[in-house]
Amino acid sequence: MDIWHIFSLLGGLALFLYGMSLMSEGLELVAGSKMQSILNRLTSNKFMGVMVGFLVTAIIQSSSATTVMVVGFVNAQLMSLAQAINVIMGANIGTTVTGIFIAMDFTRIAPFIAFIGFLISLRHHSKWNYWSKVVMGLGLLFMGLEAMSAAMVPLRESPFFINFLKTLSSPLVAIAFGAIFTAIIQSSSASVGILQTLANQGLVPFHISYYVVLGQNIGTCITSVLASINANINAKRAALSHVLFNLLGTVIFLVISLLLPIQDWIIAFAPSAPAAEIAFLHTVFNISTTLLLLPFSRHFAKLATFLVPGEAKRSEPRQLLYVKSDTFGDNLVLIANIHLELSRTLNICREAVGEALDLVLDYKPEDEEEVRKKVETIHYLNGKLNEVTVRLITRRLNKVQSRMLTNDLKILADIERIGDYILKICSLAEANEEREVVFSDKAREEIRIMGTYMDQIYEAIKDFDEFEGDLSSAIRVVEDFDGILDVFENNHLDRIGVGDCDGESGLQYNSLMTSVSRIAFHYQSIAEALQDNIDLDD
């Protein structure tokens, strides 16, 4: 094997991996906007969780992407550990689709497939561009396989390769090799595809491929493990569950191979078709281990909890809990985590608004300091989320994801202004204390009503991160509140007219109503943006 064959092999590998990446990216852009919704809504049932994991992985052609998504959702508290384990089991089955696809062998028409993808890309429409990535990626994938296959022919006479294969005759060494190689390229689909190419050239006999495939199923766990390093404790447990599941499956199949002629059965299923034999083994392994271990998914969760003990650490409030501005993973996970941060920031706004209005009724310097600290937190989180969202929106996203993030930026702008008006209310309360301004009993009661309406508006929009429901109720509450404020304004003028309020208290009350009215307006703007996100996700 000379240097040119090595170049051809490396080029074919690069083409294969790029084609797989391009196809996966295109599929995610076509269907990705629904992945978060599907995973969140349909995983409460154990069997449905497995089905969702299978479908999502089959769609985006990457079990690694699915498991990273799941770890991210667990980290964002959008999915329980038990639900995550069920989805991961389904993802293992979904990853077999690529191997089956490769076994169908479209290498002869691969250039034509890639050309069709190019023609589709000439259509100036985003949806067509997404599909062009899928088709072109598929063509490049098979072209890469063909290049690798041609480059591997001299390996049949290579003493080094022959000696290397002899070392793989040991099951444990073959399993270790499959695990390490898959961990390096971080794709079991790609690893299995490369093994199928070697097998088609007669370079790797099935009795070695069998154990390499078992190892590949362990190696694919590396991506979820890496994704969990900076995540919370439950996300680490989800990644560990993935490792335990595949490790136990490998042990089961290793034992079965010693007791039963399972290799002969698989060869009999697809004689003289090495790629099909590997695809069939990969499929049987993942379906069988899922059927065997699914009834024990809760036990996996308990075992992972036992092996990774402790409680989730409470983080300081003045930092992003779910999004790290310096680390970027899967788009869907990031968008879900941004929405969770928005929900958290809105909750801090709700607390600060209520406490600011309480200051107007009963001023205490220490309480004002606490409110101002919350506003500082709001502005800090707002700035960090703006930074993350702007960086994310510059990535390759589909139209739905881009529109959602644009709405999120509008929400962040509204939250920023709400924080500013909270500070105005704090300053007003402090000024009233210094000037000994006193509101009438009726005015104080109206201020309490304002606080009640603020809470009602927040309650109507607080669960938006689940992308469910109709936020028009929040908009109606704001509209009703506008009518209430008109009544309060007339009452205020009447009180001034009869002397119940003096000029200074009247001005302060009017300033307070203006700030509260503007907060309600920004709440309404937030509700409209959230409703648009919900409509986009349907």
C-alpha positions in Angstrom: 0.0 0.0 0.0 1.7 3.2 -1.2 1.3 6.8 -0.2 -1.3 7.4 -2.9 -3.5 4.7 -1.5 -3.2 6.2 1.9 -4.2 9.6 0.5 -7.1 8.0 -1.3 -8.2 6.3 2.0 -8.0 9.5 4.0 -9.8 11.5 1.3 -12.5 8.8 1.1 -12.9 8.9 4.9 -13.2 12.7 4.9 -15.8 12.6 2.1 -17.7 9.9 4.0 -17.7 11.8 7.3 -18.5 15.1 5.6 -21.4 13.5 3.6 -22.8 12.0 6.8 -22.5 15.4 8.6 -24.1 17.2 5.7 -27.0 14.8 5.5 -27.5 15.0 9.3 -27.4 18.8 9.2 -30.0 18.9 6.3 -32.3 16.5 8.1 -32.1 18.5 11.3 -32.9 21.7 9.4 -35.9 20.0 7.7 -37.3 18.5 10.9 -35.3 19.9 13.7 -37.8 22.5 14.8 -40.1 19.8 16.0 -37.5 17.6 17.8 -37.7 19.5 21.1 -41.5 19.5 21.1 -41.6 15.8 20.3 -39.1 14.9 23.0 -40.8 17.0 25.6 -44.4 15.8 24.9 -44.1 12.2 24.1 -41.7 10.7 26.6 -43.9 10.2 29.6 -44.7 6.6 28.5 -41.8 4.2 28.6 -42.6 2.6 25.2 -43.4 5.9 23.6 -40.0 7.2 24.9 -38.2 4.4 23.1 -40.2 5.1 19.9 -39.4 8.8 20.1 -35.7 8.1 20.5 -35.8 5.8 17.5 -37.7 8.2 15.3 -35.6 11.2 16.2 -32.4 9.3 15.6 -33.6 7.8 12.3 -34.6 11.3 11.2 -31.3 13.1 12.0 -29.1 10.1 11.4 -27.1 10.4 14.6 -27.6 8.7 17.9 -24.9 10.9 19.3 -26.9 14.0 18.5 -30.0 12.5 20.1 -28.2 11.5 23.3 -26.5 15.0 23.5 -30.0 16.5 23.1 -31.4 14.3 25.8 -28.5 15.1 28.2 -29.1 18.7 27.5 -32.8 18.4 28.3 -32.1 16.6 31.5 -29.6 19.3 32.4 -32.3 21.9 31.6 -34.8 20.0 33.8 -37.1 19.4 30.8 -36.9 15.7 31.0 -36.5 13.2 34.0 -33.7 10.7 34.2 -36.1 7.8 33.7 -37.5 9.4 30.5 -34.0 10.1 29.2 -33.0 6.4 29.6 -36.0 5.3 27.6 -35.1 7.8 24.8 -31.5 6.7 24.8 -32.6 3.1 24.3 -34.6 4.1 21.3 -31.7 6.2 19.9 -29.6 3.0 19.9 -32.1 1.3 17.7 -32.4 4.4 15.4 -28.7 4.5 14.7 -29.0 1.1 12.9 -30.8 2.8 10.0 -27.6 4.2 8.6 -25.9 0.7 8.5 -29.0 -0.8 6.8 -28.9 2.1 4.3 -25.2 1.5 3.6 -25.8 -2.3 3.1 -28.1 -1.4 0.3 -25.0 -0.2 -1.7 -25.8 2.8 -3.9 -22.1 3.4 -4.7 -22.5 3.1 -8.4 -25.1 5.9 -8.6 -23.5 7.9 -5.8 -22.2 10.7 -8.1 -25.6 11.0 -9.7 -27.2 11.3 -6.3 -24.8 14.1 -5.4 -25.5 15.8 -8.7 -29.3 15.6 -8.0 -28.5 17.3 -4.6 -26.7 20.1 -6.4 -29.6 20.6 -8.8 -32.0 20.9 -5.9 -29.7 23.5 -4.3 -30.2 25.7 -7.3 -33.8 26.3 -6.2 -33.7 29.6 -4.2 -35.9 28.4 -1.4 -34.7 27.4 2.1 -36.7 24.2 2.3 -35.2 23.0 -1.0 -31.8 24.0 0.2 -32.3 21.8 3.3 -33.3 18.8 1.2 -30.3 19.5 -1.2 -28.0 19.0 1.8 -29.7 15.6 2.6 -29.4 14.3 -1.0 -25.9 15.7 -1.6 -24.7 14.4 1.7 -26.1 10.9 0.8 -24.2 11.0 -2.5 -21.0 12.1 -0.9 -21.3 9.5 1.8 -21.4 6.7 -0.8 -18.7 8.3 -2.9 -16.5 8.3 0.2 -17.3 4.6 0.8 -16.3 3.8 -2.8 -13.0 5.8 -2.5 -12.2 4.0 0.7 -13.1 0.6 -0.7 -10.7 1.1 -3.7 -7.9 2.3 -1.5 -8.2 -0.7 0.8 -7.6 -3.3 -1.9 -3.8 -3.4 -1.3 -4.4 -4.1 2.4 -5.1 -7.7 1.5 -1.4 -8.2 1.0 -0.2 -5.9 3.7 1.8 -7.8 6.4 1.1 -5.0 8.9 -2.6 -5.2 8.4 -2.6 -9.0 8.5 -0.8 -9.0 11.8 -3.1 -6.3 13.1 -6.1 -8.5 12.2 -4.5 -11.4 14.1 -4.5 -9.2 17.3 -8.3 -8.6 16.7 -8.9 -12.3 16.8 -9.2 -11.9 20.6 -12.8 -10.9 21.4 -11.8 -8.5 24.1 -9.2 -6.8 21.9 -11.7 -6.5 19.0 -14.3 -4.9 21.4 -11.7 -2.5 22.7 -10.7 -1.5 19.2 -14.3 -0.9 18.2 -14.9 1.2 21.3 -11.8 3.3 20.9 -12.2 3.9 17.1 -15.8 4.9 17.6 -15.0 7.2 20.5 -12.3 8.9 18.3 -14.7 9.7 15.4 -17.7 10.1 17.8 -20.1 8.4 15.5 -21.2 4.8 15.6 -22.9 5.1 12.3 -19.7 6.2 10.6 -17.7 3.6 12.5 -20.1 0.8 11.4 -20.0 2.1 7.8 -16.3 2.0 7.7 -16.3 -1.6 9.1 -18.9 -2.5 6.4 -16.5 -1.2 3.7 -13.6 -3.3 5.1 -15.8 -6.4 5.3 -17.0 -5.9 1.7 -13.4 -6.0 0.6 -12.9 -9.3 2.4 -10.4 -7.6 4.8 -12.3 -8.3 8.0 -14.0 -11.7 8.6 -17.3 -11.7 10.4 -16.0 -13.4 13.5 -13.9 -10.3 14.1 -16.6 -7.8 12.9 -19.0 -9.3 15.4 -16.9 -8.2 18.4 -15.9 -4.9 16.8 -19.6 -4.0 16.5 -20.1 -4.8 20.2 -17.3 -2.4 21.0 -18.7 0.3 18.6 -21.8 0.4 20.7 -19.8 1.2 23.8 -17.7 3.8 22.0 -20.7 5.8 20.8 -21.3 6.7 24.5 -18.4 9.1 24.5 -20.4 11.9 23.0 -23.0 11.9 25.8 -20.3 11.6 28.4 -18.5 14.7 27.0 -21.8 16.6 26.9 -22.4 15.9 30.6 -19.0 17.1 31.9 -20.2 20.6 32.7 -23.8 19.6 33.2 -25.7 19.1 36.4 -25.8 15.8 38.4 -28.8 14.4 36.7 -27.3 15.0 33.2 -24.2 13.1 34.4 -26.5 10.2 35.5 -28.2 10.2 32.1 -24.8 9.9 30.3 -23.7 7.1 32.8 -27.0 5.3 32.1 -26.1 5.3 28.4 -22.7 3.7 29.2 -24.2 1.1 31.5 -26.9 0.2 29.0 -24.5 -0.4 26.1 -21.9 -2.0 28.3 -24.4 -4.5 29.7 -25.7 -5.2 26.2 -22.2 -6.0 25.1 -21.7 -8.4 28.0 -25.0 -10.1 27.2 -24.0 -10.6 23.6 -20.5 -11.7 24.5 -21.9 -14.4 26.7 -24.5 -15.5 24.1 -21.8 -15.9 21.5 -20.1 -18.3 23.8 -23.2 -20.4 24.4 -25.1 -20.2 21.1 -24.0 -20.1 17.4 -25.4 -16.6 17.0 -22.6 -15.7 14.4 -23.7 -18.6 12.2 -27.3 -17.6 12.4 -26.5 -14.0 11.3 -24.3 -15.2 8.4 -27.1 -17.5 7.3 -29.5 -14.5 7.2 -27.3 -12.7 4.6 -24.8 -15.2 3.1 -22.0 -13.6 1.0 -23.2 -10.1 1.9 -20.7 -8.9 4.6 -22.1 -5.4 4.8 -25.7 -6.7 5.3 -24.4 -9.2 8.0 -22.9 -6.3 10.0 -26.0 -4.2 9.5 -28.2 -7.1 10.7 -26.0 -7.7 13.7 -26.0 -4.0 14.7 -29.8 -4.0 14.4 -30.3 -7.3 16.3 -27.9 -6.1 19.1 -29.7 -2.8 19.7 -33.3 -4.2 19.4 -32.6 -7.2 21.6 -30.8 -5.3 24.3 -33.6 -2.7 24.4 -36.3 -5.4 24.7 -34.3 -7.2 27.4 -33.4 -4.1 29.5 -36.4 -1.8 28.9 -38.4 -3.3 31.9 -35.4 -2.3 34.1 -35.1 1.3 32.9 -36.0 2.6 36.4 -33.4 0.3 37.9 -30.9 1.9 35.6 -31.9 5.3 36.9 -31.5 4.1 40.5 -28.1 2.5 39.7 -26.9 5.7 38.1 -28.1 7.7 41.1 -26.2 5.3 43.4 -23.0 5.6 41.3 -23.3 9.4 41.0 -24.5 10.3 44.5 -25.4 13.7 45.9 -27.8 16.5 45.3 -27.8 19.1 42.5 -25.7 22.0 43.7 -27.5 25.3 44.0 -25.9 27.9 41.8 -25.6 31.6 42.5 -28.7 33.3 41.1 -26.6 35.9 39.2 -25.4 33.6 36.5 -26.9 31.5 33.7 -27.9 28.1 35.1 -28.6 26.2 31.9 -26.8 28.1 29.2 -23.0 28.6 29.1 -22.1 31.5 26.9 -18.7 30.1 26.1 -19.9 26.6 25.1 -22.1 25.7 22.2 -23.6 22.3 21.5 -26.7 21.2 19.7 -28.9 24.0 18.4 -32.1 22.4 19.8 -30.6 22.0 23.3 -29.4 25.6 23.3 -32.8 26.9 22.2 -34.5 24.9 24.9 -32.1 26.1 27.5 -32.5 29.7 26.4 -36.2 29.4 26.9 -35.7 28.0 30.3 -33.4 30.9 31.2 -36.1 33.3 29.9 -38.7 31.7 32.1 -36.4 32.0 35.1 -35.6 35.6 34.4 -39.3 36.4 34.0 -40.0 34.8 37.4 -37.3 37.1 38.9 -39.1 40.1 37.2 -42.4 39.0 38.7 -40.9 38.8 42.2 -39.2 42.2 41.8 -42.4 43.9 40.5 -44.4 42.7 43.5 -41.7 43.6 46.0 -41.3 47.1 44.4 -45.0 47.8 44.8 -44.8 46.6 48.4 -42.1 49.2 49.0 -44.5 51.9 47.9 -46.9 50.8 50.6 -44.3 50.0 53.3 -40.9 51.3 52.6 -37.8 49.6 54.2 -34.3 50.4 53.0 -33.2 46.8 53.3 -36.1 45.7 51.1 -35.3 48.3 48.5 -31.7 47.0 48.4 -33.0 43.4 47.8 -35.2 44.6 44.9 -32.3 46.5 43.3 -30.1 43.4 43.6 -32.8 41.4 41.7 -32.9 44.1 39.0 -29.1 43.8 38.7 -29.5 40.1 38.3 -32.2 40.7 35.6 -29.9 43.0 33.7 -27.0 40.6 34.1 -28.9 37.6 32.8 -30.4 39.7 30.1 -27.0 40.8 28.8 -25.7 37.2 28.9 -28.7 35.8 27.1 -28.5 38.5 24.5 -24.9 37.5 23.9 -25.7 33.8 23.6 -28.8 34.4 21.4 -27.1 36.7 19.0 -24.2 34.2 18.6 -26.6 31.3 18.1 -28.8 33.2 15.5 -25.7 33.6 13.3 -25.4 29.8 13.0 -27.1 27.7 10.3 -30.7 27.5 11.5 -33.9 26.8 9.8 -36.5 29.6 9.4 -38.5 28.4 12.4 -35.5 28.4 14.7 -34.3 31.8 13.4 -37.8 33.3 14.0 -38.0 31.9 17.5 -34.6 33.4 18.4 -35.7 36.7 16.9 -38.8 36.6 19.2 -36.5 35.7 22.1 -34.4 38.9 21.5 -37.7 40.9 21.5 -38.6 39.3 24.9 -35.1 40.2 26.2 -35.6 43.8 25.2 -39.0 43.9 27.0 -37.4 42.3 30.1 -34.7 44.9 30.1 -37.3 47.7 30.1 -39.3 46.0 32.9 -36.2 46.1 35.0 -35.8 49.8 34.3 -39.4 50.5 35.4 -38.9 48.5 38.6 -36.0 50.8 39.4 -38.2 53.8 38.8 -40.8 52.4 41.3 -38.0 51.9 43.8 -36.8 55.4 43.4 -40.4 56.7 43.8 -40.8 54.7 47.0 -37.6 56.1 48.4 -38.5 59.6 47.4 -41.9 59.2 49.1 -40.2 58.1 52.3 -37.8 61.1 52.3 -40.5 63.6 51.6 -43.0 61.9 53.8 -45.5 61.6 51.0 -48.6 59.6 52.1 -51.2 58.0 49.8 -54.9 57.8 50.8 -56.4 54.5 51.9 -58.2 54.2 48.6 -55.0 54.8 46.6 -53.2 52.2 48.7 -55.9 49.7 47.9 -55.6 50.5 44.2 -51.9 49.9 44.4 -52.5 46.4 45.9 -54.9 45.7 43.0 -52.2 46.7 40.6 -49.9 44.1 42.2 -52.6 41.4 41.9 -53.0 42.1 38.2 -49.2 42.0 37.7 -49.3 38.5 39.2 -52.2 37.4 37.1 -50.4 38.5 33.9 -47.3 36.6 34.9 -49.3 33.5 35.8 -50.8 33.6 32.3 -47.4 33.4 30.6 -45.2 31.5 33.1 -45.4 28.1 31.5 -44.4 29.2 28.0 -41.2 27.1 28.0 -43.3 23.9 27.4 -44.7 25.4 24.2 -48.2 24.6 25.2 -51.5 26.5 25.6 -52.9 29.8 24.4 -51.3 33.0 25.7 -54.2 35.1 24.5 -55.5 35.0 28.1 -52.4 37.0 29.2 -53.1 39.6 26.5 -56.7 39.8 27.7 -55.6 40.3 31.3 -53.4 43.2 30.1 -56.3 44.7 28.2 -58.5 44.4 31.2 -55.8 46.0 33.4 -55.6 49.0 31.0 -59.3 49.5 31.7 -58.8 49.3 35.4 -56.0 51.9 35.2 -58.3 54.3 33.4 -60.8 53.9 36.3 -58.0 54.4 38.8 -56.9 57.6 37.0 -60.4 59.0 37.2 -60.6 58.0 40.9 -57.2 59.7 41.4 -58.5 63.0 39.8 -61.6 62.8 42.0 -59.5 62.5 45.1 -57.4 65.5 44.1 -60.6 67.4 43.5 -62.0 66.8 46.9 -58.7 67.2 48.7 -58.0 63.6 49.7 -54.7 63.8 47.9 -52.4 66.8 47.8 -50.5 67.9 44.7 -47.2 66.0 45.5 -48.9 62.7 46.3 -51.0 63.1 43.2 -47.9 63.5 41.0 -46.2 60.5 42.6 -49.3 58.3 42.2 -49.6 59.4 38.6 -45.9 58.5 38.0 -46.5 55.1 39.7 -49.4 54.3 37.4 -47.3 55.2 34.4 -44.5 52.8 35.4 -47.0 50.0 36.2 -48.8 50.6 32.9 -45.5 50.4 31.0 -44.6 47.1 32.7 -48.0 45.7 31.7 -47.4 46.8 28.1 -44.0 45.0 28.0 -45.7 41.9 29.6 -48.2 42.0 26.7 -45.4 42.3 24.2 -43.7 39.3 25.7 -47.0 37.3 25.6 -47.3 38.1 21.9 -43.8 37.0 21.1 -44.3 33.8 23.1 -47.6 33.1 21.3 -45.8 33.5 18.0 -43.2 30.9 19.1 -46.0 28.5 20.0 -47.7 29.0 16.7 -44.3 28.4 14.9 -43.9 25.1 16.8 -47.3 23.8 15.8 
